[in-house]
Amino acid sequence: MSGIIIPSSPEDRKRIKDCMQEVSNAFTRVEAEKDFVKEAIQSLSEEVDIPKKVLNKMARVFHKQNLPELVGDVEDVEALYESVMSA
């Protein structure tokens, strides 16, 4: 064994087992939410004829509320690209 001390206390073992169950339940909820997002974006894409890639980016920006930061980053990359590539 790699130095892990196996709990001998039944209470500690139960605490670990219960925590693992709760974490597993959380992972299940996360997977379900990811499936929902994928299906919602797919459906919207088909309905409004906008690529999923664009809608996914828009959803992330909407969630993070970081459009000004994103635009600034793109402008920085654009300026650098134009400066380097036109030299």
N, C-alpha and C positions, 0 to 999 in steps of 0.2 A: 504494500500500500504506500501511497505517496505522502504520508505524514498527516492524513486527515484523521481526526479523532472521531470515531463513531460514537454517537451519543448512546449512553447506557440508560439514560432516564426515559421511561415510557412517555412522560409528558413532552420531552424534547423531540422524540421520534414522532409523536402525534402532531406536534406543532409543525415539524418539517413536512410531514405527509399532507396536513391540511393546507399548508402554504402552497405546496406543489399542485394540489387540486385547484386552488383558487387561481394560480398562475395559468394552469392549463385552461381553465374556464375563460380567463381573459384572452388568451391566445385564440380560442374558438370565436370569441366575440370580434376580435380584430380581423380574423379571416372572413367572417360574415360581413363585416363593414367594407372590407376591400372588395368582396364580391358585389356588394350593393353599388359601390362607386363605379366599378367597371361596367355593370349592367346599366346604370343610370346614364353614364357618359355614352355608351354604345347606343342606347335608345335615342338620346337627344341628338347624337350625331346623325342618325338615320332620319330623324324627323326634320331637322333644320339644315341638313346637308353641309355641315361644318365638320372638318376632320377631327377625329377623336384626339389627336395630338394637340390640336389648338384648344379644344375644350378642356383637356386635362391641365394644360398650362394655365388657362384662365381660372379654373377651379382652385389651383394651388395659389395663384396670385390673390384671388378673392379671399381664400382662407387666411393667408398670411398678411393680407392688406399691405403688400409691399410693392405696388406698381411703381411709385416714384424711384425706389431703390433699383428695381429691375431695369427701368428705362435708363437710369444713370449708368448702370453697369454696361448696358448695350452701347450707349453713346461712347463710353470709354474704350470699349473694344473696337468700335467702328473707327474712332479717331486713331487709335494705335495701328489698326490694320491698314488704314489709308496712308498713314505716315510711313510705315515700313514697306508696304508693297508698291508704293509709287516712287520709291527712291531708286 
